[in-house]
Amino acid sequence: MLRALLRRLIKLLLWLAALSVLLVLALRWVPPPVTALMIERKIESWSNGQSIDLQRTWRPWNVLPDDLKMAVIAAEDQKFAEHWGFDIAAIRAAFAHNERGGSLRGASTLSQQVAKNLFLWSGRSWVRKGFEVWFTGWIELLWPKERILEIYLNSVEWGNGIFGAEAAAQHHFGTSAANLSAAQASQLAAVLPNPREWNAGRPGPHVRQRAGWIRQQVRQLGGSHYLNGLQDSGAR
């Protein structure tokens, strides 16, 4: 009986693994209608008795402005075009920093953040990290880099109930994502470490300083010319 149960468990796990890979493959072409983070935020609002309306409007790659693409890369993952989902040097540096104590430092790439936002729950645990590694690997294997960044920009949180570049541009600046200026794009990227506490439309001194640093990093990366390299990078 134990062997039979074990065989059934292994079959179930294999089926779930196969379904997860098929889901990742389908999302190479199909815009995800909702993300795990959006569901989590909605449930949180219900439990707090403060229901929120989730705002999100999908915008394809060619509508999203290069200034925003580059600002996010400069702020969150400057090796995006080079790695296969994991920045090993940054992971080692984060481990060394965390071992010394103080505030915890992460080292998540854009690919890892997409995996977490789309499929997983918040919080820190080795179980969640294991699932994150699984999904990140398949995302890098099955999606072009442009698709990873496209889904990131359409799914990332930019305020309470504000998801994706279009909703963020409308909420913070009263304009469409396509019409964001370089300064506005850098302010949106600057609040990503703490989007529910920092305001891109009304930035404080720290956000303004960080936005200036992001614009400088964009120039050092080569501006929009950096995006041309995404076509030849990663797993295609």
Secondary structure by P-SEA (a helix, b strand, c coil): caaaaaaaaaaaaaaaaaaaaaaaaaaccccccccaaaaaaaaaaaaacbbbbbbbbbbccccccaaaaaaaaaccccccccccccaaaaaaaaaaaaaaccbbbbbccaaaaaaaaccccccccaaaaaaaaaaaaaaaacccaaaaaaaaaaccccccccccaaaaaaaccccccccccaaaaaaaaaacccccccccccccaaaaaaaaaaaaaaaaaccccccccccccccc
